Amino acid sequence: MFDFLDGYDLLGAFWVTVQLTVYSALGSLIWGTLLAGMKVSPVPLMRGFSTGYVNVVRNIPLTVIILFASLGLFQTMGISLGASDFTDINFRLAVLALSAYTAAFVCEALRSGINTVPVGQAEAARALGLSFTQVLRLIILPQAFRSVVNPLSNVLIALTKNTTIASAIGVAEASYLMKGMIENEAQLLPISAVFAFGFIVLTLPTGLILGWVSKKVAVKR
């Protein structure tokens, strides 16, 4: 029944998808947290940069960002991110593009979480002599993260599905293999079903686990 899978590295393709998701999730979480911190910063320049970045990046199609990473950064400017092999270069550029794009959504999710923290807590901390960075790191962000686990899980699931765009620059993830299989095999529906099931296996447990985590760490007020 699944003879059309012979000769194709299905697990390897989904492993590349998992790697793209994990590395991009870490990158976007770090950059998105920094953007959220800048967005609530008392420094106008930092607030302006964060607001401008989020508004611009969220309104640019991910395909354009992925192609810019390949055509603009690598082919035009020669930026290879320390890789020498063409496959590794495209993979790293895809991670960079996905991280830059997803960070805008992480920032907005965290900003909504920051808004749930009572202002009095920050004011009390500042009265005790803590700096803005200390207040953000020790008091605001821990509570903000606990209140936005569900929104962040939605961002992670969207990121998993967005990794399919990396095939536009030749990254051999799941959708890249799917396109090749459809071109070579006369099995459109079975191939589509297999890859759809693969993405369900990746995303459904993520939503369930993070939903459970959200209930466990929710801030009681």
Backbone as a chain_set.jsonl record, in Angstrom:
{"seq": "MFDFLDGYDLLGAFWVTVQLTVYSALGSLIWGTLLAGMKVSPVPLMRGFSTGYVNVVRNIPLTVIILFASLGLFQTMGISLGASDFTDINFRLAVLALSAYTAAFVCEALRSGINTVPVGQAEAARALGLSFTQVLRLIILPQAFRSVVNPLSNVLIALTKNTTIASAIGVAEASYLMKGMIENEAQLLPISAVFAFGFIVLTLPTGLILGWVSKKVAVKR", "coords": {"N": [[0.83, -1.206, 0.0], [1.986, 1.184, 0.722], [4.069, 1.36, -1.041], [5.077, 3.381, -2.597], [6.687, 4.884, -0.995], [9.143, 3.776, -0.889], [12.621, 4.118, -1.232], [12.736, 6.759, -0.552], [13.749, 9.142, 1.852], [11.915, 9.555, 4.259], [11.741, 9.868, 7.075], [14.132, 11.211, 7.528], [13.64, 13.651, 6.227], [11.572, 14.719, 7.787], [12.995, 14.917, 10.118], [14.744, 16.989, 9.548], [12.845, 19.008, 9.413], [12.054, 19.062, 12.109], [14.463, 19.894, 13.285], [14.735, 22.445, 12.111], [12.508, 23.659, 13.278], [13.1, 23.551, 16.063], [15.584, 24.954, 16.347], [14.864, 27.424, 15.235], [12.792, 28.123, 16.935], [14.153, 28.508, 19.37], [15.848, 30.64, 18.629], [13.953, 32.619, 17.906], [12.611, 32.923, 20.31], [14.559, 34.009, 22.011], [15.271, 36.424, 20.616], [12.706, 37.541, 20.353], [12.036, 37.947, 23.037], [13.905, 39.894, 23.763], [13.017, 41.946, 22.082], [10.48, 42.39, 23.187], [11.218, 43.323, 25.694], [12.475, 45.698, 24.927], [10.274, 47.004, 23.948], [8.812, 47.796, 26.138], [10.532, 49.428, 27.326], [11.976, 52.292, 29.017], [13.357, 53.885, 27.304], [12.985, 55.876, 24.554], [14.039, 55.45, 21.926], [14.585, 52.707, 21.825], [12.03, 51.66, 22.211], [10.811, 52.633, 19.9], [12.307, 51.31, 17.896], [11.663, 48.592, 18.4], [8.852, 48.595, 18.054], [8.679, 49.428, 15.378], [10.077, 47.328, 14.1], [8.476, 45.051, 14.666], [6.015, 45.784, 13.463], [6.771, 46.039, 10.779], [7.974, 43.534, 10.057], [5.944, 41.66, 10.613], [4.166, 42.187, 8.595], [5.324, 41.455, 6.243], [5.494, 38.937, 3.822], [6.45, 35.609, 4.704], [7.783, 34.103, 2.793], [9.097, 36.036, 1.251], [10.967, 36.964, 3.093], [12.482, 34.654, 3.53], [13.55, 34.247, 0.95], [14.991, 36.612, 0.686], [16.952, 36.173, 2.6], [18.434, 34.171, 1.356], [19.002, 35.104, -1.328], [19.699, 37.775, -0.904], [21.34, 38.058, 1.527], [23.214, 35.91, 1.289], [23.899, 35.352, -1.536], [24.251, 37.929, -2.586], [25.528, 39.561, -0.597], [27.321, 37.827, 0.475], [27.17, 36.55, 2.95], [27.498, 33.791, 4.911], [27.109, 32.675, 7.358], [29.067, 31.235, 8.676], [29.161, 28.714, 7.533], [30.275, 26.309, 5.09], [29.422, 24.432, 3.29], [26.916, 24.178, 0.797], [24.382, 23.17, 1.434], [24.321, 23.37, 4.253], [24.57, 26.118, 4.491], [22.136, 27.092, 3.382], [20.369, 25.93, 5.2], [21.052, 27.219, 7.627], [20.531, 29.867, 6.94], [17.794, 29.673, 6.555], [16.956, 29.112, 9.169], [17.719, 31.516, 10.382], [16.019, 33.348, 9.019], [13.451, 32.349, 9.675], [13.559, 32.642, 12.444], [13.828, 35.433, 12.717], [11.394, 36.265, 11.646], [9.416, 34.929, 13.215], [9.993, 35.93, 15.716], [8.751, 38.404, 15.911], [6.093, 37.766, 16.437], [6.373, 36.367, 18.802], [7.235, 38.459, 20.407], [4.919, 40.094, 20.517], [3.165, 38.354, 21.811], [4.449, 38.075, 24.296], [4.384, 40.727, 25.125], [1.667, 41.08, 25.623], [1.495, 39.419, 27.808], [3.14, 40.757, 29.619], [1.581, 42.97, 30.088], [-0.311, 41.931, 31.779], [0.806, 41.83, 34.26], [0.587, 43.314, 37.405], [0.938, 46.821, 37.721], [1.782, 47.889, 40.107], [3.607, 46.085, 41.205], [5.974, 46.393, 39.732], [6.481, 49.077, 40.324], [6.901, 48.905, 43.078], [9.212, 47.377, 43.126], [11.026, 49.08, 41.832], [11.074, 51.085, 43.732], [12.479, 49.821, 45.694], [14.987, 49.968, 44.731], [15.784, 48.538, 42.503], [16.982, 48.16, 39.168], [15.695, 48.956, 35.841], [16.226, 46.78, 34.136], [16.645, 44.703, 35.981], [14.137, 44.596, 37.226], [12.593, 43.808, 35.055], [13.739, 41.308, 34.446], [13.623, 39.805, 36.841], [11.073, 40.053, 37.935], [8.906, 40.848, 36.152], [9.085, 39.439, 33.582], [9.205, 36.606, 34.341], [6.553, 36.197, 35.314], [5.117, 37.014, 33.09], [5.823, 35.123, 31.115], [4.659, 32.843, 32.208], [1.977, 33.41, 31.907], [1.515, 33.399, 29.2], [1.82, 30.958, 27.949], [0.03, 29.443, 26.391], [-0.514, 31.212, 24.097], [2.142, 31.278, 23.115], [2.501, 28.61, 22.482], [0.798, 28.391, 20.313], [2.183, 30.01, 18.525], [4.474, 28.45, 18.222], [3.427, 26.154, 16.996], [2.521, 27.29, 14.612], [5.01, 28.042, 13.625], [6.173, 25.536, 13.157], [4.654, 24.66, 10.984], [5.305, 26.679, 9.228], [7.883, 26.085, 8.512], [7.832, 24.773, 6.14], [8.159, 26.63, 4.156], [10.835, 26.897, 3.854], [11.647, 25.226, 1.877], [11.704, 26.707, -0.389], [14.233, 27.716, -0.764], [15.693, 25.489, -1.121], [16.079, 23.845, 1.122], [16.122, 20.677, 2.479], [13.616, 19.736, 3.735], [10.451, 18.405, 5.004], [8.322, 19.241, 3.205], [9.747, 19.775, 0.921], [10.653, 17.252, 0.163], [8.147, 16.117, -0.249], [7.21, 17.546, -2.469], [9.017, 16.626, -4.427], [8.358, 13.895, -4.456], [5.707, 13.938, -5.358], [6.111, 14.845, -7.911], [7.464, 12.698, -8.993], [5.982, 10.398, -8.517], [2.831, 8.848, -9.167], [0.865, 9.351, -7.153], [-0.812, 11.217, -5.699], [-2.853, 11.739, -3.668], [-2.348, 9.709, -1.586], [0.332, 10.413, -0.914], [0.037, 13.073, -0.047], [-1.611, 12.59, 2.147], [0.088, 11.121, 3.832], [2.104, 13.011, 4.478], [0.554, 15.008, 5.622], [-0.361, 13.647, 7.88], [2.1, 13.313, 9.131], [2.758, 15.963, 9.885], [0.681, 16.438, 11.636], [1.351, 14.668, 13.67], [3.591, 15.98, 14.61], [2.633, 18.5, 15.478], [0.218, 18.249, 17.014], [0.74, 16.84, 19.556], [2.426, 18.786, 20.647], [0.722, 20.999, 21.081], [-1.044, 19.847, 22.977], [0.67, 19.153, 25.122], [1.821, 21.648, 25.839], [-0.52, 22.972, 26.471], [-1.246, 21.629, 28.796], [0.957, 22.328, 30.369], [0.505, 25.058, 30.543], [-1.743, 25.211, 32.212], [-0.623, 24.258, 34.557], [1.322, 26.125, 35.277], [0.036, 28.518, 35.439], [-0.567, 31.862, 36.495], [-1.955, 32.606, 39.556], [-4.357, 34.867, 40.394]], "CA": [[0.0, 0.0, 0.0], [2.872, 2.337, 0.814], [5.262, 1.077, -1.841], [5.591, 4.622, -3.189], [7.63, 5.478, -0.062], [10.446, 3.116, -1.042], [13.649, 4.936, -1.872], [12.669, 8.137, -0.069], [14.105, 9.283, 3.266], [10.817, 10.296, 4.873], [12.103, 10.237, 8.445], [15.183, 12.221, 7.441], [13.029, 14.931, 5.864], [10.866, 15.252, 8.964], [14.013, 15.275, 11.109], [15.175, 18.339, 9.181], [11.753, 19.897, 9.85], [12.152, 19.188, 13.565], [15.627, 20.725, 13.568], [14.372, 23.819, 11.758], [11.57, 24.154, 14.285], [13.752, 23.718, 17.362], [16.558, 26.044, 16.287], [14.149, 28.678, 14.989], [12.04, 28.445, 18.147], [15.098, 29.074, 20.335], [16.266, 31.948, 18.146], [12.846, 33.578, 17.965], [12.291, 33.173, 21.715], [15.565, 34.942, 22.531], [15.127, 37.723, 19.968], [11.39, 38.071, 20.681], [12.079, 38.438, 24.418], [14.622, 41.174, 23.73], [12.125, 42.937, 21.473], [9.431, 42.718, 24.158], [11.837, 44.178, 26.7], [12.662, 47.039, 24.345], [8.976, 47.641, 23.702], [8.341, 48.4, 27.39], [11.673, 50.161, 27.873], [11.774, 53.743, 29.167], [14.147, 54.58, 26.285], [12.138, 56.027, 23.358], [14.658, 54.876, 20.737], [14.398, 51.258, 21.878], [10.604, 51.407, 21.975], [10.54, 52.894, 18.485], [12.894, 50.239, 17.096], [10.881, 47.369, 18.585], [7.546, 48.778, 17.421], [8.877, 49.43, 13.932], [10.468, 45.986, 13.666], [7.314, 44.159, 14.727], [5.028, 46.184, 12.461], [7.282, 45.779, 9.434], [8.206, 42.106, 9.82], [4.673, 40.922, 10.61], [3.417, 42.467, 7.37], [6.073, 40.957, 5.096], [5.317, 37.485, 3.687], [7.61, 34.83, 5.109], [8.513, 33.698, 1.587], [9.982, 37.14, 0.872], [12.072, 37.001, 4.058], [13.324, 33.487, 3.249], [14.281, 34.504, -0.294], [15.971, 37.676, 0.948], [18.07, 35.564, 3.324], [19.26, 33.431, 0.414], [19.465, 35.926, -2.452], [20.282, 39.021, -0.428], [22.435, 37.895, 2.475], [24.261, 34.997, 0.836], [24.373, 35.51, -2.906], [24.644, 39.312, -2.861], [26.433, 40.094, 0.413], [28.317, 36.813, 0.816], [27.046, 36.116, 4.345], [27.225, 32.349, 4.933], [26.9, 32.286, 8.757], [30.1, 30.316, 9.105], [29.061, 27.408, 6.873], [30.952, 26.235, 3.797], [28.616, 23.575, 2.429], [25.726, 24.89, 0.328], [23.226, 22.675, 2.192], [24.367, 23.972, 5.587], [24.315, 27.56, 4.357], [20.696, 27.288, 3.214], [19.702, 25.569, 6.46], [21.273, 28.28, 8.613], [19.8, 31.051, 6.496], [16.375, 29.416, 6.824], [16.77, 29.291, 10.618], [17.791, 32.954, 10.643], [14.807, 33.99, 8.507], [12.315, 31.911, 10.489], [13.704, 33.248, 13.768], [13.547, 36.869, 12.601], [9.965, 36.437, 11.386], [8.611, 34.445, 14.343], [10.268, 36.767, 16.885], [7.754, 39.481, 15.975], [4.89, 37.221, 17.063], [6.755, 36.09, 20.188], [7.25, 39.751, 21.084], [3.549, 40.524, 20.79], [2.611, 37.462, 22.83], [5.048, 38.44, 25.576], [3.888, 42.055, 25.519], [0.354, 40.886, 26.238], [1.734, 38.848, 29.135], [3.675, 41.825, 30.469], [0.462, 43.845, 30.462], [-1.12, 41.312, 32.84], [1.503, 41.979, 35.542], [0.161, 44.563, 38.045], [1.928, 47.896, 37.68], [2.283, 48.116, 41.467], [4.771, 45.237, 41.477], [7.142, 47.06, 39.15], [6.733, 50.3, 41.088], [7.483, 48.516, 44.367], [10.579, 46.928, 42.876], [11.839, 50.268, 41.556], [11.224, 51.792, 45.004], [13.51, 49.113, 46.452], [16.282, 50.264, 44.14], [16.101, 47.679, 41.362], [17.01, 48.828, 37.879], [14.664, 48.486, 34.907], [16.601, 45.441, 33.673], [16.402, 43.764, 37.073], [12.679, 44.461, 37.381], [12.103, 43.027, 33.923], [14.269, 39.939, 34.493], [13.297, 39.083, 38.068], [9.669, 40.17, 38.366], [7.9, 40.939, 35.099], [9.157, 38.365, 32.585], [8.768, 35.287, 34.837], [5.094, 36.142, 35.351], [4.617, 37.151, 31.722], [5.972, 33.83, 30.442], [3.677, 31.898, 32.76], [0.625, 33.749, 31.462], [1.379, 33.352, 27.738], [2.236, 29.656, 27.426], [-0.889, 29.079, 25.296], [-0.18, 31.955, 22.872], [3.444, 30.86, 22.598], [2.336, 27.288, 21.857], [0.223, 28.645, 18.981], [3.281, 30.521, 17.69], [5.348, 27.313, 17.922], [2.741, 25.316, 16.011], [2.595, 28.017, 13.335], [6.395, 27.957, 13.168], [6.376, 24.19, 12.614], [4.068, 24.628, 9.641], [6.009, 27.65, 8.384], [9.162, 25.544, 8.044], [7.668, 24.304, 4.761], [8.598, 27.693, 3.254], [12.283, 26.759, 3.657], [11.892, 24.487, 0.628], [11.881, 27.689, -1.465], [15.666, 27.923, -0.984], [16.341, 24.196, -1.278], [16.283, 23.09, 2.361], [15.478, 19.372, 2.237], [12.695, 19.341, 4.809], [9.355, 17.521, 4.605], [7.573, 19.682, 2.026], [10.656, 19.653, -0.221], [10.565, 15.854, -0.255], [6.791, 15.893, -0.746], [7.146, 18.076, -3.838], [9.735, 15.703, -5.295], [7.609, 12.647, -4.573], [4.535, 14.176, -6.197], [6.585, 14.957, -9.292], [7.977, 11.41, -9.469], [5.03, 9.311, -8.302], [1.433, 9.143, -9.499], [0.155, 8.998, -5.924], [-1.003, 12.52, -5.073], [-3.618, 11.681, -2.428], [-1.622, 9.005, -0.521], [1.501, 11.186, -0.488], [-0.468, 14.205, 0.735], [-2.11, 12.068, 3.421], [1.241, 10.747, 4.662], [2.768, 14.206, 4.992], [-0.39, 15.666, 6.532], [-0.302, 12.894, 9.136], [3.387, 13.618, 9.754], [2.696, 17.26, 10.548], [-0.224, 16.298, 12.785], [2.143, 14.023, 14.719], [4.5, 16.976, 15.165], [1.985, 19.665, 16.086], [-0.833, 17.941, 17.988], [1.291, 16.648, 20.908], [2.96, 20.063, 21.127], [-0.396, 21.766, 21.63], [-1.565, 19.186, 24.17], [1.649, 19.25, 26.211], [1.92, 23.037, 26.285], [-1.787, 23.297, 27.128], [-1.133, 21.091, 30.164], [1.935, 23.167, 31.069], [-0.138, 26.343, 30.795], [-2.592, 25.081, 33.395], [0.207, 24.025, 35.732], [2.131, 27.29, 35.67], [-0.777, 29.731, 35.376], [-0.471, 32.749, 37.661], [-3.222, 32.741, 40.275], [-4.556, 36.221, 40.918]], "C": [[0.871, 1.266, 0.0], [4.174, 2.092, 0.065], [5.882, 2.34, -2.424], [6.592, 5.322, -2.259], [9.034, 4.895, -0.198], [11.419, 4.031, -1.777], [13.653, 6.387, -1.439], [12.957, 8.174, 1.433], [13.065, 10.148, 3.971], [11.176, 10.775, 6.278], [13.182, 11.309, 8.456], [14.631, 13.598, 7.115], [12.302, 15.546, 7.051], [11.851, 15.605, 10.077], [14.572, 16.664, 10.811], [14.117, 19.353, 9.595], [11.81, 20.128, 11.352], [13.327, 20.087, 13.946], [15.359, 22.192, 13.247], [13.482, 24.433, 12.823], [12.263, 24.468, 15.594], [14.712, 24.905, 17.34], [15.874, 27.391, 16.084], [13.347, 29.099, 16.214], [12.955, 29.074, 19.194], [15.526, 30.479, 19.912], [15.173, 32.999, 18.271], [12.458, 33.895, 19.411], [13.277, 34.173, 22.318], [15.37, 36.334, 21.946], [13.775, 38.358, 20.299], [11.327, 38.609, 22.105], [12.803, 39.774, 24.495], [13.75, 42.278, 23.139], [11.021, 43.361, 22.44], [9.978, 43.618, 25.261], [12.048, 45.589, 26.19], [11.334, 47.765, 24.187], [8.41, 48.289, 24.966], [9.448, 49.195, 28.061], [11.337, 51.643, 28.044], [12.546, 54.556, 28.128], [13.334, 54.667, 24.996], [12.716, 55.375, 22.106], [14.459, 53.361, 20.68], [12.944, 50.89, 21.627], [10.272, 51.593, 20.505], [11.091, 51.794, 17.591], [12.052, 48.968, 17.187], [9.531, 47.467, 17.887], [7.671, 48.738, 15.902], [9.208, 48.046, 13.397], [9.259, 45.071, 13.604], [6.313, 44.505, 13.628], [5.487, 45.875, 11.042], [7.354, 44.285, 9.157], [6.893, 41.325, 9.76], [3.903, 41.101, 9.313], [4.183, 42.114, 6.096], [5.852, 39.457, 4.994], [6.606, 36.742, 4.037], [8.442, 34.386, 3.902], [9.501, 34.771, 1.153], [11.195, 37.182, 1.8], [13.034, 35.846, 3.809], [14.167, 33.732, 1.996], [15.317, 35.607, -0.12], [17.187, 37.107, 1.67], [19.009, 34.85, 2.366], [19.86, 34.338, -0.657], [20.185, 37.185, -1.986], [21.506, 38.813, 0.441], [23.566, 37.048, 1.909], [24.79, 35.351, -0.552], [24.854, 36.925, -3.218], [25.72, 39.811, -1.898], [27.481, 39.08, 0.868], [28.281, 36.338, 2.247], [26.634, 34.647, 4.37], [27.02, 31.804, 6.335], [27.868, 31.188, 9.198], [30.067, 28.94, 8.468], [29.765, 27.466, 5.518], [30.175, 25.393, 2.789], [27.322, 24.288, 2.062], [24.472, 24.465, 1.1], [23.17, 23.301, 3.574], [24.079, 25.465, 5.529], [22.82, 27.826, 4.244], [19.934, 26.972, 4.494], [19.842, 26.697, 7.477], [20.554, 29.569, 8.231], [18.307, 30.899, 6.737], [16.062, 29.595, 8.303], [16.777, 30.772, 10.971], [16.508, 33.655, 10.213], [13.584, 33.619, 9.339], [12.364, 32.54, 11.877], [13.329, 34.725, 13.734], [12.053, 37.12, 12.428], [9.133, 36.075, 12.617], [8.814, 35.296, 15.582], [9.256, 37.898, 17.028], [6.488, 39.008, 16.675], [5.154, 36.839, 18.522], [6.731, 37.38, 20.996], [5.842, 40.206, 21.453], [2.879, 39.651, 21.849], [3.14, 37.825, 24.212], [4.565, 39.804, 26.062], [2.517, 41.95, 26.169], [0.495, 40.282, 27.63], [2.266, 39.88, 30.101], [2.556, 42.739, 30.947], [-0.411, 43.255, 31.561], [-0.473, 41.449, 34.214], [1.098, 43.316, 36.164], [1.276, 45.601, 38.075], [2.552, 48.121, 39.048], [3.503, 47.28, 41.801], [6.046, 45.871, 40.938], [7.498, 48.317, 39.935], [7.365, 49.983, 42.435], [8.937, 48.086, 44.193], [11.504, 48.112, 42.601], [12.076, 51.065, 42.84], [12.283, 51.139, 45.883], [14.903, 49.299, 45.867], [16.675, 49.392, 42.974], [16.076, 48.491, 40.073], [15.909, 48.276, 36.982], [14.963, 47.063, 34.44], [16.336, 44.39, 34.742], [14.911, 43.535, 37.293], [12.119, 43.571, 36.28], [12.495, 41.559, 34.065], [13.76, 39.158, 35.687], [11.806, 39.059, 38.398], [8.69, 40.068, 37.21], [7.924, 39.745, 34.157], [8.777, 36.988, 33.122], [7.249, 35.139, 34.889], [4.5, 36.214, 33.945], [4.702, 35.82, 30.976], [4.926, 32.835, 30.925], [2.268, 32.164, 32.238], [0.43, 33.624, 29.953], [1.868, 32.024, 27.155], [1.346, 29.241, 26.256], [-0.628, 29.876, 24.02], [1.156, 31.539, 22.268], [3.37, 29.476, 21.954], [1.72, 27.435, 20.466], [1.289, 29.168, 18.016], [4.204, 29.378, 17.282], [4.729, 26.391, 16.879], [2.766, 25.979, 14.635], [4.004, 27.961, 12.755], [6.677, 26.595, 12.538], [5.834, 24.098, 11.193], [4.789, 25.59, 8.693], [7.349, 27.136, 7.879], [9.054, 25.03, 6.613], [8.138, 25.347, 3.75], [10.093, 27.567, 2.966], [12.613, 25.981, 2.388], [12.129, 25.439, -0.543], [13.357, 27.956, -1.757], [16.422, 26.593, -0.936], [16.654, 23.447, -0.006], [15.468, 21.804, 2.277], [14.636, 18.935, 3.418], [11.493, 18.603, 4.208], [8.661, 17.965, 3.319], [8.427, 19.614, 0.763], [10.617, 18.232, -0.766], [9.195, 15.553, -0.844], [6.647, 16.375, -2.184], [7.84, 17.137, -4.811], [8.991, 14.411, -5.511], [6.395, 12.805, -5.473], [4.936, 14.272, -7.669], [6.986, 13.596, -9.867], [6.965, 10.273, -9.408], [3.618, 9.764, -8.673], [0.537, 8.773, -8.318], [-0.113, 10.268, -5.114], [-1.697, 12.416, -3.719], [-2.894, 10.913, -1.322], [-0.409, 9.783, -0.01], [1.076, 12.362, 0.383], [-0.942, 13.745, 2.108], [-0.962, 11.722, 4.367], [1.889, 11.978, 5.27], [1.848, 15.003, 5.911], [-0.383, 14.98, 7.895], [0.997, 13.185, 9.876], [3.367, 14.944, 10.492], [1.727, 17.241, 11.731], [0.516, 15.669, 13.958], [3.09, 15.021, 15.385], [3.773, 18.052, 15.97], [0.962, 19.338, 17.174], [-0.287, 17.684, 19.389], [1.855, 17.936, 21.494], [1.865, 20.904, 21.761], [-0.929, 21.17, 22.916], [-0.628, 19.344, 25.365], [1.731, 20.675, 26.743], [0.613, 23.53, 26.9], [-1.793, 22.818, 28.57], [-0.167, 21.933, 30.992], [1.309, 24.509, 31.44], [-1.018, 26.301, 32.049], [-1.777, 24.926, 34.673], [0.927, 25.281, 36.206], [1.334, 28.593, 35.676], [-0.657, 30.533, 36.658], [-1.841, 32.905, 38.282], [-3.334, 34.139, 40.851], [-5.969, 36.371, 41.441]], "O": [[0.539, 2.27, -0.63], [5.24, 2.551, 0.475], [7.078, 2.369, -2.712], [7.276, 6.253, -2.684], [9.999, 5.459, 0.318], [11.087, 4.633, -2.798], [14.481, 7.17, -1.905], [12.463, 7.337, 2.188], [13.303, 11.324, 4.246], [10.948, 11.933, 6.629], [13.156, 12.213, 9.291], [15.094, 14.601, 7.657], [12.403, 16.749, 7.294], [11.579, 16.489, 10.889], [14.844, 17.431, 11.734], [14.45, 20.437, 10.075], [11.635, 21.254, 11.818], [13.203, 20.94, 14.825], [15.715, 23.077, 14.025], [13.673, 25.582, 13.222], [12.045, 25.53, 16.176], [14.657, 25.765, 18.219], [16.263, 28.386, 16.695], [13.232, 30.289, 16.504], [12.583, 30.058, 19.834], [15.563, 31.396, 20.732], [15.43, 34.128, 18.69], [12.025, 35.008, 19.706], [12.877, 35.079, 23.049], [15.31, 37.317, 22.685], [13.693, 39.569, 20.503], [10.651, 39.605, 22.365], [12.37, 40.681, 25.206], [13.743, 43.406, 23.632], [10.666, 44.538, 22.51], [9.309, 44.549, 25.709], [11.832, 46.561, 26.915], [11.273, 48.991, 24.281], [7.618, 49.227, 24.879], [9.325, 49.59, 29.22], [10.515, 52.186, 27.306], [12.409, 55.778, 28.072], [13.021, 53.636, 24.401], [11.971, 54.807, 21.307], [14.196, 52.803, 19.614], [12.654, 49.928, 20.916], [9.533, 50.795, 19.928], [10.432, 51.381, 16.636], [11.762, 48.339, 16.169], [9.112, 46.531, 17.207], [6.871, 48.096, 15.222], [8.683, 47.633, 12.362], [9.041, 44.39, 12.602], [5.817, 43.614, 12.939], [4.678, 45.491, 10.197], [6.851, 43.818, 8.135], [6.75, 40.421, 8.937], [3.075, 40.259, 8.963], [3.74, 42.439, 4.994], [6.009, 38.756, 5.994], [7.705, 37.188, 3.708], [9.667, 34.305, 3.987], [10.616, 34.459, 0.736], [12.318, 37.409, 1.349], [14.251, 36.022, 3.867], [15.366, 33.453, 1.989], [16.397, 35.547, -0.708], [18.319, 37.504, 1.393], [20.228, 34.905, 2.528], [21.072, 34.343, -0.87], [21.164, 37.61, -2.599], [22.584, 39.325, 0.139], [24.736, 37.41, 2.027], [25.98, 35.616, -0.722], [25.766, 37.104, -4.026], [26.707, 40.412, -2.322], [28.426, 39.44, 1.57], [29.263, 35.772, 2.728], [25.55, 34.295, 3.906], [26.784, 30.608, 6.503], [27.517, 30.321, 9.998], [30.869, 28.079, 8.828], [29.843, 28.518, 4.884], [30.262, 25.617, 1.582], [26.7, 24.928, 2.91], [23.604, 25.29, 1.386], [22.103, 23.717, 4.026], [23.422, 26.011, 6.415], [22.293, 28.695, 4.939], [18.972, 27.658, 4.837], [18.864, 27.087, 8.115], [20.031, 30.276, 9.093], [17.626, 31.865, 7.082], [15.028, 30.161, 8.658], [15.95, 31.235, 11.758], [15.966, 34.468, 10.961], [12.773, 34.483, 9.671], [11.331, 32.926, 12.423], [12.609, 35.213, 14.605], [11.508, 38.069, 12.992], [8.246, 36.832, 13.014], [7.917, 35.388, 16.42], [8.937, 38.307, 18.145], [5.874, 39.766, 17.426], [4.274, 36.97, 19.373], [6.262, 37.397, 22.134], [5.603, 40.652, 22.575], [2.12, 40.147, 22.682], [2.383, 37.879, 25.182], [4.362, 40.011, 27.259], [2.231, 42.644, 27.145], [-0.288, 40.591, 28.528], [1.893, 39.887, 31.274], [2.582, 43.223, 32.079], [-1.167, 43.978, 32.209], [-1.128, 41.213, 35.229], [1.246, 44.355, 35.521], [2.417, 45.291, 38.416], [3.719, 48.501, 39.145], [4.348, 47.705, 42.59], [7.075, 45.883, 41.613], [8.672, 48.591, 40.182], [8.258, 50.698, 42.89], [9.788, 48.402, 45.024], [12.636, 48.142, 43.083], [13.143, 51.651, 43.023], [12.909, 51.8, 46.711], [15.888, 48.838, 46.444], [17.804, 49.493, 42.492], [15.255, 49.394, 39.909], [15.271, 47.274, 37.303], [14.058, 46.233, 34.356], [15.852, 43.301, 34.434], [14.479, 42.406, 37.521], [11.286, 42.699, 36.528], [11.677, 40.669, 33.83], [13.487, 37.964, 35.567], [11.334, 38.141, 39.069], [7.741, 39.287, 37.272], [6.895, 39.102, 33.951], [8.082, 36.248, 32.425], [6.714, 34.083, 34.55], [3.503, 35.555, 33.648], [3.759, 35.433, 30.285], [4.375, 32.072, 30.131], [1.458, 31.242, 32.139], [-0.697, 33.73, 29.468], [2.283, 31.971, 25.998], [1.842, 28.745, 25.244], [-0.528, 29.279, 22.948], [1.288, 31.456, 21.047], [4.088, 29.196, 20.994], [2.072, 26.695, 19.548], [1.297, 28.813, 16.838], [4.666, 29.327, 16.143], [5.421, 25.903, 15.984], [3.0, 25.321, 13.622], [4.177, 27.847, 11.541], [7.342, 26.511, 11.506], [6.475, 23.529, 10.31], [4.871, 25.336, 7.491], [7.9, 27.682, 6.923], [10.071, 24.865, 5.939], [8.478, 25.004, 2.618], [10.572, 28.071, 1.95], [13.731, 26.065, 1.88], [12.684, 25.042, -1.568], [13.704, 28.372, -2.863], [17.637, 26.569, -0.736], [17.428, 22.491, -0.041], [14.263, 21.843, 2.031], [14.898, 17.901, 4.033], [11.519, 18.221, 3.038], [8.433, 17.144, 2.431], [7.905, 19.418, -0.335], [10.558, 18.016, -1.976], [9.087, 14.819, -1.827], [6.039, 15.702, -3.016], [7.323, 16.873, -5.896], [8.982, 13.875, -6.62], [6.083, 11.913, -6.262], [4.2, 13.84, -8.556], [6.867, 13.363, -11.07], [7.07, 9.3, -10.155], [3.267, 10.932, -8.506], [-0.41, 7.999, -8.451], [0.319, 10.373, -3.966], [-1.194, 12.941, -2.726], [-2.823, 11.415, -0.201], [-0.151, 9.808, 1.193], [1.679, 12.62, 1.425], [-0.708, 14.418, 3.111], [-1.034, 11.998, 5.564], [2.195, 11.988, 6.463], [2.313, 15.609, 6.876], [-0.398, 15.641, 8.934], [1.005, 13.294, 11.102], [3.896, 15.049, 11.599], [1.934, 17.95, 12.716], [0.337, 16.081, 15.104], [3.361, 14.921, 16.581], [4.25, 18.465, 17.027], [0.852, 20.073, 18.155], [-0.805, 18.261, 20.345], [1.773, 18.157, 22.702], [2.047, 21.458, 22.846], [-1.238, 21.904, 23.855], [-1.068, 19.632, 26.478], [1.712, 20.89, 27.955], [0.631, 24.412, 27.759], [-2.283, 23.512, 29.461], [-0.424, 22.221, 32.161], [1.556, 25.034, 32.526], [-1.03, 27.241, 32.843], [-2.177, 25.398, 35.737], [1.118, 25.474, 37.406], [1.904, 29.661, 35.896], [-0.645, 29.98, 37.758], [-2.79, 33.298, 37.603], [-2.525, 34.553, 41.682], [-6.337, 37.442, 41.925]]}, "num_chains": 1, "name": "protein.A"}
